[in-house]
């Protein structure tokens, strides 16, 4: 299966949350909250507005579209 493509700014925010170790990445609301707290507003909004894609990407992986 193909990875889910997201803008670089979203991937950067998700990676910051993952590296923090403060939540399980399956906890979508916590991921969105932490992304916002870390200053990655675009990532927080993407997680909230792309719930299905986020869930799929947890298992298939993320890759950047290269877009900011």
Buried (B, 14 or more C-beta within 10 A) or exposed (E): EEEBBBBEBBBBBBEBBBEEEBBEEEEBEBBBBBBBEBEBEBBBBBBBEBEEBBEBBBEEEBEBEEEE
